Amino acid sequence: MEIQKKYNCVIIEDEPIAAEIIEDYLSRNQDLKLIGKCTDAVHAANLLSFHKVDLIFLDMNLPIVKGFEFLKRLNDPPFTIVTTAYQEFAIEGYDLDIVDYLMKPIAYERFQAALNKFRHLAEAEEALMEIANSDYIFLNIRKKQLKIYLEDIYYIESFREYITIHTRKEAITVKMPISRMETMLSDSKFVRIHKSYIVSLKKIDGLSAAEVIINNKKLPIGRTYKNMLREGMN
């Protein structure tokens, strides 16, 4: 008998009735597990620091720190479904690469459609992670899957919500958090040296306390990543 995958969810919502509706909708889906409800970003950040969360339902009009500001502060945000009563948030929400945008009051059918989008994205990411120990990865580029051999990668560079993979042949840019790319790569072959850089250990030509040299390019070493680099080099 196949064990059904369970996804951990958090509701971040300061309206009690709205939170109850989302919780009720979630309870009708056996593959979703609610691990917490928060009424503000401070408590939400604390919850996310202690639990592995796959999906958050994020209200925009939160007290103190608004929804999008909270999302921008997360280093590795979970998949996010935005909930709000204000139409004007929609454009900015999609710029942040959220799963879906739900207008209140939320109909159950519309809620389920958003969940199906999440499941599709989560399954695709899991499939990518399954091949993390092989000699290649697949990335979705302009609705096509591009095969990239790990041996060809020099380093990965991050800029906002995009990463650029620098290879022997070309530089490939894709919309993806660098933290998600990090999970796809073997830590015996690649190491994070900075919040904006992952490097191939085999491609390191030179090394100092402050920088790494790869293919004549000098890349900075972040203070919090020095131990990771040291362990990777040993």
N, C-alpha and C positions, 0 to 999 in steps of 0.2 A: 504494500500500500504506500503510495507516494505521500510524503509529508508536505503539506501546503506551506509555502513561504509566508512568513509573517512580517509585516512592516510596522515599525514603531512610529506613532504619530503624536504630535503635540498641537493643542489648540491654543492660540494666542489671541485672546478676545476679551475686551472689557465689558461687553454687553452680555449679561447673564442669559437672556433669552436666546440670543444668537448662538452663544456657546452651547446651550442645551440642544438646540436644533442640530448643530454640527455633530455633537456627541451622539445624538439619536441616529443620525444618518450613518455615522461610522459604525455603530453597533450592529448594523444590518449587513456588514461586510466582514466575513470570517477571517480574511487575510490581513485585516487592519487591527492593530492593538493600540489603544489610547494609553499613553504612559503619563500624561499630565495635562493640566489646563492652567494657563497663566493669564493674568489680567494686565500685565505690563511687560515691557522689554527687559527690565532688570531681572525679574524672576525667570523669564524665558531664557535669558543668557545663562543663568545659573543651572537651569534644568538641562540645557543642551551640553553644558560642560561635564555633566555627570552621566549622561545617557547617550547611547547611539540612537540617533533619530533619523528616520528615513524621509519623513514628510511632515511639514508644518502647515497649519492653516493660520494665515497671518492677517489680522485686521489692520487696516491702515491708520485709523484714527485712535491710536493708543495714547495714554497719558505720558507726559514727559518726553519720551523718545518715540517718534512716530514709526509706523511700520517699515517704510522704505529705508529710513535712516538706520533702524535696527538691522535690516537685512544687509545693508552696505558695510556694516561693521563686522559681520561674521567672516572669519577667514575661510571657512569651508561650509557654506550654507547648505542645509538639506534641500531636497526638492521642496518647492513652495507653491502653495495655492493661496492666492490673495482673496480676501473677502472684504467687501466694503459697500457702503451705500452711495459712494460718490463716483460718478462716471469719469470725472476728470483724471482719476488716478490710473486709468487703463493704459495710456500710452507709456508712461514712465514704468509701469509694472512690466510690460513686455520688454522694455529696454533692459531690465534686470534679468531677463531670461527665466521668468517664472513658468511654472507648468500651465497654470490657467488663472483666469480672473473671473471671480464670481460676484455678481451684483446681489445685494440683499433686497428683499427677502429671497433666499435661495431655494429654488425648487429641487426636489429630490432627483428628478431625472437629469437636471443640469449638473447637480453634484456628482452623480454617477459618471457622467461624461467626463468630468474633470479627473475623477479617479482612474478612469480607463486610460487617459493621457499619461497620468503618473505611472501606472503599471507598465505601459509600453516603454517609457523612458527608463524605468528602473530595471526592467528585464534586459534592455539593450545594454545598459551599463554593466550589469552582472555578466553578460555574455563577453563583454570586453575584458572584464577582470579575470575571467576563466582562462584567457590565453596570455595572461601577464607573464607567465614563466616560459613561454615559447620564444621563438626568435623573431617574432613580428607582432605587430598590432594592427587593428583595423580602426580607421576613423571615418566618421561621416562627414564628407566634404561636398557641399552643394548637391545634396540628395544622392550622392554616390559614395560607396565604400572604397577608401584608399588604403592599400596595404603598405605599411612602412616597416622595413626591416630594422631591428634594433641596432644591428651592426653599423648601419648608416648614420645613426643619430650622433651628432656632436653634443648638442645641449638644447634645452627647452627654455624659452624666455617668456615671461608673463607680462602682459600690459592690460590692466583692468580685467575685464571678463574674457579676454582673448589670450591664447598662447601661440607662440611661433616655434615650430620644431625645425631646428637648423640641421640639415643632413648633408651628406656628401654632394648630392645633386641639386638640392633646392631648399628654400625656406617655405614651410607650409604653415599657414595661419588658420586657426580654427577657434570657434567660440566655445571655451571650456575653462573652468577654473584649474589652475595649475595643481591644486591639491588633488583634484580628481585624476589628472594625468599621473600624478605621483603614485596613486594606488594601482595603476595599470602597469607599472614598471618594476622589475625585479630590483630589490635593494642590494643585491650582490653585483649589479651591473651599473646602477644609476644612484646618484645621491643628491639630495637637496642641499644646496650651499647658501641659499639666500631666499628670501620670500618671493623673489622673482626669477630664480634660476634653479634648474635641475641639470646636472651634467653627467655624461658618460664617463665612468671611472677609467676606462681603457683609453679615452681620448685626451686625458689630461697630459699636457706637454710640460707644464711648469707649475710650481706651487710656492706660495709664500704665506705669511701670516694673514695677509689682507686680500689676496686674490688668487684666482686660478687662471692658467693660460691654456686655451684650447683653440687649435687651428688659428693661431696668431691673434686671438681675441682675448682680452683681459676681462674676467668676470669677478665681481666683488664677492667676498665671503661674508655672510651675515654673522654677527656675533653669536647669535643663538644657534647657529648651524655648524659651528666649528667642531664640536664633538662628533656630530653625525659624519662629517667629512673625514675626521681622524679615524673613526671606526671603519668607514668604508675603505679607506686606504690600507688598513691593516689586514 
